[in-house]
Each structure stands twice: as C-alpha cells, then as structure tokens.
Amino acid sequence: MKDTFTNFNEYFLLFPEEVQLKMEILRKVIHSQNPDLEEYIGYQMPAFKYKNKPLAYFAAYKNHIGFYPLPEAIVHFENDFIERKYKFSKGAVQFPLKEDLPLDLIEKMVQFRISEINKA
C-alpha cells in the first residue's frame, strides 16, 4: 500500500469502490455535525480537526473501518459498542464492512468530541 497521500481522495482510491463509498458516507456525516471541521491526514489516516484540535480519525482495513474518536469518547460510548457488538479498544471502534455504518452513533461521538473541545 502506498504510504504517503496528501488528502482524503488519494487515500480513498487505495480501496475497492464499496469501501470508498462507506468512507465518503462517513466523511459527509462527520462534516454534517459542524461546518468548521478541517480535513487533514494524521498518522497516515484521514482525520478531522476542530478549533485546531484533533477531533477524530478513521482508516479502512480488510474487514472493517476503524474509527478513532480519541480515548475519552471510546470510554463514554463503551456501552453502545457492547450493545451493538462492535469490537473496540481504548482508542478505536471497528465498524464491520459487511454492515451499514452506525450513522447515529458516529454523529453522537462527533458531537461528544466537539463538546469536549469546546470545554477545553
């Protein structure tokens, strides 16, 4: 896999069309939560900043899309992940490619991160 890319579109093109579509949906849902989000590449992943602070990252893999909303959000939404049977770790949650993205949960996590940044 090419390990340097400068924008989301270059990253998306590394994956099959159906994965690209899911990533584009994820991108749009995140942007819909706040007009002031900035896209960038962080840790070789598509990422978003809000008020110049990291908001969330995501990355595609063979069987899932990893979503990285930072550890505080993972802890806050742990029960949702358990209830929906998502694999998760202290920094990430995995959304299986064979399932629809949980857009409601993604929106809640993005709003949570925005409110955390606003409090700082």
KADA-V135224 format. One record per residue. N is the residue number from 1. PSI is psi in radians with two decimals (* if undefined). OMEGA is omega in degrees with one decimal (NA if undefined). Layout:
N:PSI:OMEGA + N:PSI:OMEGA
This chain:
1:2.38:176.0 + 2:2.29:-176.6 + 3:0.11:172.1 + 4:2.32:175.7 + 5:2.74:-172.1 + 6:-0.17:-179.6 + 7:3.00:-177.5 + 8:-0.77:-174.8 + 9:-0.71:176.8 + 10:-0.72:178.3 + 11:-0.83:-177.9 + 12:-0.68:-177.3 + 13:-0.20:177.4 + 14:-0.15:-171.1 + 15:2.80:177.2 + 16:2.75:-174.3 + 17:-0.72:-177.8 + 18:-0.54:176.7 + 19:-0.69:176.4 + 20:-0.74:-179.2 + 21:-0.79:178.6 + 22:-0.73:179.7 + 23:-0.64:178.2 + 24:-0.68:176.2 + 25:-0.80:178.6 + 26:-0.79:178.8 + 27:-0.82:-177.9 + 28:-0.70:180.0 + 29:-0.74:179.0 + 30:-0.83:179.0 + 31:-0.58:-177.1 + 32:-0.27:-177.7 + 33:-0.37:179.8 + 34:2.28:-178.1 + 35:-0.22:-174.9 + 36:0.30:179.4 + 37:2.46:-179.0 + 38:2.31:177.0 + 39:2.52:171.9 + 40:3.01:175.1 + 41:2.13:179.3 + 42:2.34:-177.6 + 43:0.62:-178.3 + 44:0.58:177.5 + 45:2.66:169.3 + 46:2.40:-176.5 + 47:2.87:178.8 + 48:2.50:173.1 + 49:2.59:172.2 + 50:2.23:-176.3 + 51:0.69:177.5 + 52:0.29:177.5 + 53:2.55:179.0 + 54:2.30:-179.8 + 55:-0.93:-178.8 + 56:2.74:176.6 + 57:2.79:169.4 + 58:2.79:-179.2 + 59:2.56:178.3 + 60:2.53:177.7 + 61:-3.10:-175.7 + 62:-0.75:-173.9 + 63:-0.03:-176.8 + 64:2.94:168.1 + 65:2.18:176.3 + 66:2.30:178.5 + 67:2.23:-172.6 + 68:1.51:-177.6 + 69:0.32:-176.9 + 70:2.65:-169.4 + 71:-0.63:-178.0 + 72:-0.70:-179.9 + 73:-0.65:178.2 + 74:-0.82:178.8 + 75:-0.78:-176.8 + 76:-0.61:-175.0 + 77:0.24:-176.9 + 78:-0.75:-179.5 + 79:-0.62:176.6 + 80:-0.73:-179.5 + 81:-0.75:-180.0 + 82:-0.83:-179.1 + 83:-0.71:-178.0 + 84:0.04:176.4 + 85:0.68:175.4 + 86:2.45:171.1 + 87:2.46:177.9 + 88:2.81:177.0 + 89:-2.98:-176.9 + 90:-0.28:-178.4 + 91:-0.08:-172.1 + 92:2.75:170.8 + 93:2.54:-178.1 + 94:2.20:175.5 + 95:1.94:-177.8 + 96:2.41:179.9 + 97:-0.45:-178.2 + 98:-0.08:178.5 + 99:2.78:173.1 + 100:2.61:175.3 + 101:2.46:177.9 + 102:1.37:-171.8 + 103:-0.65:178.7 + 104:-0.75:-179.5 + 105:-0.71:177.8 + 106:-0.77:178.1 + 107:-0.77:179.9 + 108:-0.72:180.0 + 109:-0.69:178.8 + 110:-0.76:177.4 + 111:-0.69:177.2 + 112:-0.81:-179.9 + 113:-0.72:178.4 + 114:-0.77:-179.3 + 115:-0.63:176.3 + 116:-0.76:179.8 + 117:-0.67:178.7 + 118:-0.55:179.7 + 119:-0.47:-173.5 + 120:*:NA
